[in-house]
Amino acid sequence: MKKIFVSVVVVFCLSISACASSKYRVYQECKHTEGAAPSITEVLHYDLDVVKRMMHILERASSCLEKNESVSKEIFDDIIEVISGFSDKHHQEKEDKVLFPALKVKDGGKKKDLLGRLLMEHVSARDEIRNLAKAINNIHHGKKAQKKIIKEARSYIKHMEKHIEMEEKILFPWINRVLTPDEHIMLTKKFEDMEREDIDAGVHEKYSAMIERLEQQLGLCSE
């Protein structure tokens, strides 16, 4: 079972090209010992690579709209679908329901405030996406509506940039200090159990294909 999960994580990471580019990460390695399950922080780093890639796509779409380039509602709807399905459900739920409850008692509870802040930032991120989705529904209502989309998109991006920086620079190094190897394995297994239905249904492959298509569709107007 561990080997299956490793292959899924690595294949998905490679399929979105995140591991190959430092543009999507602030850490140096995108690998783990061959035949071993990835650590919790490796799994979460892979997730954040996808989130960063989607933020770049959203910024690209917003810039195109700002330049009066044609960006269809369908493109924005696809962006919302991937962000909501991957960032909200796939990544944040793993932290909210599995990781944070396990961490709040670690190190004498010293990071409870940090974990609470990150949890509330997840709630705020979902609110930001809902606001963006509402704005996108009015995309055909002229320039004012399009400016609203750009504003909401950049508000979400700014929010997530700060959130990701806190996770990568503060949360993840702390996790690596306080969790034992066995705890990494146990939590990784819980992550796998949460994702089993999506893995079996090919949801990761679907999102990977959507991301590649969105990058191609938005490539010309961003140049």
CYANA upper distance limits for C-alpha pairs under 8 A (distance plus 0.5 A):
  1 MET  CA      5 PHE  CA      6.90
  2 LYS  CA      6 VAL  CA      6.69
  2 LYS  CA     36 ALA  CA      8.13
  2 LYS  CA     37 ALA  CA      6.35
  2 LYS  CA    189 LYS  CA      8.05
  3 LYS  CA      7 SER  CA      6.71
  3 LYS  CA     35 GLY  CA      7.18
  3 LYS  CA     36 ALA  CA      7.85
  3 LYS  CA     37 ALA  CA      7.35
  4 ILE  CA      8 VAL  CA      6.78
  5 PHE  CA      9 VAL  CA      6.65
  5 PHE  CA     37 ALA  CA      8.06
  5 PHE  CA    192 GLU  CA      7.18
  6 VAL  CA     10 VAL  CA      6.58
  6 VAL  CA     36 ALA  CA      8.11
  6 VAL  CA     37 ALA  CA      6.20
  6 VAL  CA     38 PRO  CA      6.99
  7 SER  CA     11 VAL  CA      6.30
  8 VAL  CA     12 PHE  CA      6.49
  8 VAL  CA    199 ILE  CA      8.45
  9 VAL  CA     13 CYS  CA      6.58
  9 VAL  CA     43 VAL  CA      7.71
  9 VAL  CA     46 TYR  CA      8.20
 10 VAL  CA     14 LEU  CA      6.54
 11 VAL  CA     15 SER  CA      6.39
 12 PHE  CA     16 ILE  CA      6.97
 12 PHE  CA    204 HIS  CA      7.34
 12 PHE  CA    205 GLU  CA      7.84
 12 PHE  CA    208 SER  CA      7.97
 13 CYS  CA     17 SER  CA      6.97
 13 CYS  CA     18 ALA  CA      6.48
 13 CYS  CA     19 CYS  CA      6.66
 13 CYS  CA     46 TYR  CA      6.64
 14 LEU  CA     18 ALA  CA      6.98
 14 LEU  CA     19 CYS  CA      6.62
 14 LEU  CA     20 ALA  CA      8.01
 15 SER  CA    208 SER  CA      7.15
 16 ILE  CA     50 VAL  CA      7.80
 16 ILE  CA    208 SER  CA      6.48
 16 ILE  CA    211 ILE  CA      8.18
 16 ILE  CA    212 GLU  CA      8.05
 17 SER  CA     21 SER  CA      7.47
 18 ALA  CA     22 SER  CA      8.38
 18 ALA  CA     24 TYR  CA      6.57
 18 ALA  CA     46 TYR  CA      8.13
 18 ALA  CA     49 ASP  CA      6.21
 18 ALA  CA     50 VAL  CA      7.51
 18 ALA  CA     53 ARG  CA      8.33
 19 CYS  CA     24 TYR  CA      8.36
 19 CYS  CA     30 CYS  CA      6.20
 19 CYS  CA     46 TYR  CA      8.31
 19 CYS  CA     49 ASP  CA      8.37
 21 SER  CA     25 ARG  CA      8.05
 22 SER  CA     26 VAL  CA      7.34
 22 SER  CA     27 TYR  CA      8.45
 22 SER  CA     28 GLN  CA      8.25
 24 TYR  CA     49 ASP  CA      5.77
 24 TYR  CA     52 LYS  CA      6.65
 24 TYR  CA     53 ARG  CA      7.41
 25 ARG  CA     45 HIS  CA      8.21
 25 ARG  CA     49 ASP  CA      6.93
 26 VAL  CA    168 GLU  CA      8.14
 30 CYS  CA     42 GLU  CA      7.87
 31 LYS  CA     42 GLU  CA      8.41
 32 HIS  CA     36 ALA  CA      7.55
 32 HIS  CA     37 ALA  CA      8.18
 32 HIS  CA     38 PRO  CA      6.43
 32 HIS  CA     39 SER  CA      8.37
 33 THR  CA     37 ALA  CA      8.41
 33 THR  CA     38 PRO  CA      8.40
 37 ALA  CA    185 ILE  CA      7.37
 37 ALA  CA    188 THR  CA      8.28
 38 PRO  CA     42 GLU  CA      6.39
 38 PRO  CA     43 VAL  CA      6.88
 38 PRO  CA    185 ILE  CA      8.50
 38 PRO  CA    188 THR  CA      8.09
 39 SER  CA     43 VAL  CA      6.91
 39 SER  CA    181 PRO  CA      8.50
 39 SER  CA    184 HIS  CA      6.04
 39 SER  CA    185 ILE  CA      7.51
 39 SER  CA    188 THR  CA      7.54
 40 ILE  CA     44 LEU  CA      6.79
 40 ILE  CA    184 HIS  CA      6.03
 40 ILE  CA    185 ILE  CA      8.25
 40 ILE  CA    187 LEU  CA      7.39
 40 ILE  CA    188 THR  CA      6.33
 41 THR  CA     45 HIS  CA      6.41
 41 THR  CA    172 PHE  CA      6.41
 41 THR  CA    175 ILE  CA      7.95
 41 THR  CA    176 ASN  CA      7.84
 42 GLU  CA     46 TYR  CA      6.73
 43 VAL  CA     47 ASP  CA      6.93
 43 VAL  CA    188 THR  CA      8.40
 44 LEU  CA     48 LEU  CA      6.71
 44 LEU  CA     91 HIS  CA      7.82
 45 HIS  CA     49 ASP  CA      6.72
 45 HIS  CA    168 GLU  CA      8.32
 46 TYR  CA     50 VAL  CA      7.24
 47 ASP  CA     51 VAL  CA      6.93
 47 ASP  CA     87 SER  CA      8.19
 47 ASP  CA     91 HIS  CA      6.66
 48 LEU  CA     52 LYS  CA      6.49
 48 LEU  CA     91 HIS  CA      8.41
 48 LEU  CA    164 ILE  CA      7.87
 49 ASP  CA     53 ARG  CA      6.70
 50 VAL  CA     54 MET  CA      6.75
 51 VAL  CA     55 MET  CA      6.72
 51 VAL  CA     83 ILE  CA      7.75
 51 VAL  CA     86 PHE  CA      8.26
 51 VAL  CA     87 SER  CA      6.57
 52 LYS  CA     56 HIS  CA      6.75
 53 ARG  CA     57 ILE  CA      6.85
 54 MET  CA     58 LEU  CA      6.61
 54 MET  CA     79 ILE  CA      7.79
 54 MET  CA     82 VAL  CA      8.31
 54 MET  CA     83 ILE  CA      7.36
 54 MET  CA    211 ILE  CA      7.91
 55 MET  CA     59 GLU  CA      6.62
 55 MET  CA    157 ILE  CA      6.50
 56 HIS  CA     60 ARG  CA      6.59
 57 ILE  CA     61 ALA  CA      6.69
 57 ILE  CA     79 ILE  CA      8.26
 57 ILE  CA    214 LEU  CA      7.74
 57 ILE  CA    215 GLU  CA      7.05
 57 ILE  CA    218 LEU  CA      8.23
 58 LEU  CA     62 SER  CA      6.66
 58 LEU  CA     76 PHE  CA      8.44
 58 LEU  CA     79 ILE  CA      7.36
 58 LEU  CA    153 ALA  CA      7.31
 59 GLU  CA     63 SER  CA      6.57
 59 GLU  CA    153 ALA  CA      7.65
 59 GLU  CA    154 ARG  CA      7.47
 59 GLU  CA    157 ILE  CA      8.14
 60 ARG  CA     64 CYS  CA      6.68
 60 ARG  CA    218 LEU  CA      7.33
 60 ARG  CA    222 SER  CA      6.70
 61 ALA  CA     65 LEU  CA      6.76
 61 ALA  CA     71 VAL  CA      7.31
 61 ALA  CA     76 PHE  CA      8.13
 61 ALA  CA    218 LEU  CA      7.00
 62 SER  CA     66 GLU  CA      6.62
 62 SER  CA    149 ILE  CA      7.99
 62 SER  CA    150 ILE  CA      5.74
 62 SER  CA    153 ALA  CA      7.48
 62 SER  CA    154 ARG  CA      8.45
 63 SER  CA     67 LYS  CA      6.73
 63 SER  CA    150 ILE  CA      8.31
 63 SER  CA    222 SER  CA      7.72
 64 CYS  CA     68 ASN  CA      7.00
 64 CYS  CA     69 GLU  CA      5.59
 64 CYS  CA     70 SER  CA      7.70
 64 CYS  CA     71 VAL  CA      7.43
 64 CYS  CA    218 LEU  CA      8.30
 64 CYS  CA    221 CYS  CA      6.23
 64 CYS  CA    222 SER  CA      6.79
 65 LEU  CA     69 GLU  CA      5.81
 65 LEU  CA     70 SER  CA      7.02
 65 LEU  CA     71 VAL  CA      6.66
 65 LEU  CA    146 GLN  CA      7.68
 65 LEU  CA    150 ILE  CA      8.09
 66 GLU  CA    146 GLN  CA      8.49
 66 GLU  CA    147 LYS  CA      8.03
 66 GLU  CA    150 ILE  CA      7.81
 69 GLU  CA    221 CYS  CA      7.15
 71 VAL  CA     75 ILE  CA      7.22
 71 VAL  CA     76 PHE  CA      8.22
 72 SER  CA     76 PHE  CA      7.30
 73 LYS  CA     77 ASP  CA      6.51
 73 LYS  CA    136 ILE  CA      7.22
 73 LYS  CA    137 ASN  CA      8.11
 73 LYS  CA    139 ILE  CA      7.22
 74 GLU  CA     78 ASP  CA      6.64
 75 ILE  CA     79 ILE  CA      6.85
 75 ILE  CA    214 LEU  CA      7.54
 76 PHE  CA     80 ILE  CA      6.74
 76 PHE  CA    136 ILE  CA      7.46
 77 ASP  CA     81 GLU  CA      6.66
 77 ASP  CA    133 ALA  CA      8.11
 77 ASP  CA    136 ILE  CA      8.13
 78 ASP  CA     82 VAL  CA      6.81
 78 ASP  CA    210 MET  CA      7.94
 79 ILE  CA     83 ILE  CA      6.66
 79 ILE  CA    214 LEU  CA      8.34
 80 ILE  CA     84 SER  CA      6.33
 80 ILE  CA    129 ILE  CA      7.77
 80 ILE  CA    133 ALA  CA      7.38
 81 GLU  CA     85 GLY  CA      6.28
 82 VAL  CA     86 PHE  CA      6.05
 82 VAL  CA     87 SER  CA      8.02
 82 VAL  CA    207 TYR  CA      6.71
 82 VAL  CA    210 MET  CA      8.27
 82 VAL  CA    211 ILE  CA      8.40
 83 ILE  CA     87 SER  CA      5.57
 83 ILE  CA     88 ASP  CA      7.15
 84 SER  CA     88 ASP  CA      5.46
 84 SER  CA     89 LYS  CA      7.03
 84 SER  CA    126 ARG  CA      8.34
 84 SER  CA    129 ILE  CA      8.01
 85 GLY  CA     89 LYS  CA      5.74
 85 GLY  CA     90 HIS  CA      6.97
 86 PHE  CA     90 HIS  CA      5.11
 86 PHE  CA     91 HIS  CA      6.79
 86 PHE  CA    207 TYR  CA      8.44
 87 SER  CA     91 HIS  CA      5.53
 87 SER  CA     92 GLN  CA      6.66
 88 ASP  CA     92 GLN  CA      5.64
 88 ASP  CA     93 GLU  CA      7.15
 88 ASP  CA    122 HIS  CA      8.30
 88 ASP  CA    126 ARG  CA      7.37
 89 LYS  CA     93 GLU  CA      5.86
 89 LYS  CA     94 LYS  CA      8.42
 90 HIS  CA     94 LYS  CA      7.12
 90 HIS  CA    195 GLU  CA      7.86
 91 HIS  CA     95 GLU  CA      7.28
 92 GLN  CA     96 ASP  CA      6.49
 92 GLN  CA    122 HIS  CA      7.16
 93 GLU  CA     97 LYS  CA      6.15
 93 GLU  CA     98 VAL  CA      8.16
 94 LYS  CA     98 VAL  CA      5.93
 94 LYS  CA     99 LEU  CA      6.90
 94 LYS  CA    191 PHE  CA      6.70
 94 LYS  CA    194 MET  CA      8.01
 95 GLU  CA     99 LEU  CA      5.04
 95 GLU  CA    100 PHE  CA      6.07
 96 ASP  CA    100 PHE  CA      6.17
 96 ASP  CA    101 PRO  CA      7.84
 96 ASP  CA    119 LEU  CA      7.04
 97 LYS  CA    101 PRO  CA      7.24
 98 VAL  CA    102 ALA  CA      7.02
 98 VAL  CA    187 LEU  CA      7.77
 98 VAL  CA    190 LYS  CA      7.67
 98 VAL  CA    191 PHE  CA      7.91
 99 LEU  CA    103 LEU  CA      6.70
 99 LEU  CA    187 LEU  CA      7.66
100 PHE  CA    104 LYS  CA      6.56
100 PHE  CA    115 LEU  CA      6.89
101 PRO  CA    105 VAL  CA      8.39
102 ALA  CA    106 LYS  CA      8.13
103 LEU  CA    109 GLY  CA      8.50
104 LYS  CA    109 GLY  CA      5.98
104 LYS  CA    110 LYS  CA      8.48
104 LYS  CA    111 LYS  CA      7.14
104 LYS  CA    112 LYS  CA      5.79
104 LYS  CA    115 LEU  CA      7.64
105 VAL  CA    109 GLY  CA      5.17
105 VAL  CA    112 LYS  CA      8.31
106 LYS  CA    110 LYS  CA      7.93
106 LYS  CA    111 LYS  CA      8.33
106 LYS  CA    178 VAL  CA      7.39
107 ASP  CA    111 LYS  CA      8.14
107 ASP  CA    178 VAL  CA      7.37
111 LYS  CA    115 LEU  CA      6.64
112 LYS  CA    116 GLY  CA      6.54
113 ASP  CA    117 ARG  CA      6.64
114 LEU  CA    118 LEU  CA      6.72
115 LEU  CA    119 LEU  CA      6.60
116 GLY  CA    120 MET  CA      6.77
117 ARG  CA    121 GLU  CA      6.69
118 LEU  CA    122 HIS  CA      6.84
118 LEU  CA    163 HIS  CA      7.77
119 LEU  CA    123 VAL  CA      7.16
120 MET  CA    124 SER  CA      6.76
121 GLU  CA    125 ALA  CA      6.51
121 GLU  CA    163 HIS  CA      7.58
122 HIS  CA    126 ARG  CA      6.88
123 VAL  CA    127 ASP  CA      6.87
124 SER  CA    128 GLU  CA      6.66
125 ALA  CA    129 ILE  CA      6.82
125 ALA  CA    156 TYR  CA      7.19
125 ALA  CA    159 HIS  CA      7.63
125 ALA  CA    160 MET  CA      7.70
126 ARG  CA    130 ARG  CA      6.77
127 ASP  CA    131 ASN  CA      6.74
128 GLU  CA    132 LEU  CA      6.70
128 GLU  CA    152 GLU  CA      7.60
128 GLU  CA    155 SER  CA      7.93
128 GLU  CA    156 TYR  CA      6.13
129 ILE  CA    133 ALA  CA      6.58
129 ILE  CA    156 TYR  CA      7.46
130 ARG  CA    134 LYS  CA      6.76
131 ASN  CA    135 ALA  CA      6.81
131 ASN  CA    152 GLU  CA      7.29
132 LEU  CA    136 ILE  CA      6.67
132 LEU  CA    149 ILE  CA      6.73
132 LEU  CA    152 GLU  CA      5.78
132 LEU  CA    153 ALA  CA      6.72
133 ALA  CA    137 ASN  CA      6.94
134 LYS  CA    138 ASN  CA      7.64
135 ALA  CA    139 ILE  CA      7.29
135 ALA  CA    145 ALA  CA      7.31
135 ALA  CA    146 GLN  CA      8.40
135 ALA  CA    148 LYS  CA      6.76
135 ALA  CA    149 ILE  CA      5.82
135 ALA  CA    152 GLU  CA      8.11
136 ILE  CA    146 GLN  CA      8.40
136 ILE  CA    149 ILE  CA      6.55
138 ASN  CA    145 ALA  CA      6.47
138 ASN  CA    146 GLN  CA      8.37
139 ILE  CA    145 ALA  CA      6.17
139 ILE  CA    146 GLN  CA      6.13
139 ILE  CA    149 ILE  CA      8.03
140 HIS  CA    145 ALA  CA      7.94
140 HIS  CA    146 GLN  CA      8.43
141 HIS  CA    145 ALA  CA      6.18
141 HIS  CA    146 GLN  CA      8.25
142 GLY  CA    146 GLN  CA      6.94
143 LYS  CA    147 LYS  CA      6.60
144 LYS  CA    148 LYS  CA      6.86
145 ALA  CA    149 ILE  CA      7.01
146 GLN  CA    150 ILE  CA      6.92
147 LYS  CA    151 LYS  CA      6.65
148 LYS  CA    152 GLU  CA      6.62
149 ILE  CA    153 ALA  CA      6.48
150 ILE  CA    154 ARG  CA      6.67
151 LYS  CA    155 SER  CA      6.63
152 GLU  CA    156 TYR  CA      6.79
153 ALA  CA    157 ILE  CA      6.80
154 ARG  CA    158 LYS  CA      6.51
155 SER  CA    159 HIS  CA      6.65
156 TYR  CA    160 MET  CA      6.65
157 ILE  CA    161 GLU  CA      6.56
158 LYS  CA    162 LYS  CA      7.02
159 HIS  CA    163 HIS  CA      6.82
160 MET  CA    164 ILE  CA      6.38
161 GLU  CA    165 GLU  CA      6.66
162 LYS  CA    166 MET  CA      6.86
163 HIS  CA    167 GLU  CA      6.91
164 ILE  CA    168 GLU  CA      6.56
165 GLU  CA    169 LYS  CA      6.34
165 GLU  CA    170 ILE  CA      8.43
166 MET  CA    170 ILE  CA      5.91
166 MET  CA    171 LEU  CA      7.08
167 GLU  CA    171 LEU  CA      5.09
167 GLU  CA    172 PHE  CA      6.40
168 GLU  CA    172 PHE  CA      5.91
168 GLU  CA    173 PRO  CA      7.85
169 LYS  CA    173 PRO  CA      7.17
170 ILE  CA    174 TRP  CA      6.88
171 LEU  CA    175 ILE  CA      6.67
172 PHE  CA    176 ASN  CA      6.81
173 PRO  CA    177 ARG  CA      6.96
174 TRP  CA    178 VAL  CA      6.83
175 ILE  CA    179 LEU  CA      6.33
179 LEU  CA    183 GLU  CA      6.33
179 LEU  CA    184 HIS  CA      7.01
180 THR  CA    184 HIS  CA      6.88
181 PRO  CA    185 ILE  CA      6.89
182 ASP  CA    186 MET  CA      6.66
183 GLU  CA    187 LEU  CA      6.55
184 HIS  CA    188 THR  CA      6.48
185 ILE  CA    189 LYS  CA      6.67
186 MET  CA    190 LYS  CA      6.95
187 LEU  CA    191 PHE  CA      6.73
188 THR  CA    192 GLU  CA      6.72
189 LYS  CA    193 ASP  CA      6.74
190 LYS  CA    194 MET  CA      6.83
191 PHE  CA    195 GLU  CA      6.88
192 GLU  CA    196 ARG  CA      6.42
195 GLU  CA    199 ILE  CA      6.52
196 ARG  CA    200 ASP  CA      6.58
197 GLU  CA    201 ALA  CA      6.61
198 ASP  CA    202 GLY  CA      6.66
198 ASP  CA    203 VAL  CA      5.64
198 ASP  CA    204 HIS  CA      7.61
199 ILE  CA    203 VAL  CA      6.61
199 ILE  CA    204 HIS  CA      7.02
202 GLY  CA    206 LYS  CA      6.83
203 VAL  CA    207 TYR  CA      6.78
204 HIS  CA    208 SER  CA      6.64
205 GLU  CA    209 ALA  CA      6.73
206 LYS  CA    210 MET  CA      6.74
207 TYR  CA    211 ILE  CA      6.57
208 SER  CA    212 GLU  CA      6.87
209 ALA  CA    213 ARG  CA      6.66
210 MET  CA    214 LEU  CA      6.59
211 ILE  CA    215 GLU  CA      6.76
212 GLU  CA    216 GLN  CA      6.84
213 ARG  CA    217 GLN  CA      6.62
214 LEU  CA    218 LEU  CA      6.57
215 GLU  CA    219 GLY  CA      6.23
216 GLN  CA    220 LEU  CA      8.31
218 LEU  CA    222 SER  CA      7.06
219 GLY  CA    223 GLU  CA      7.37
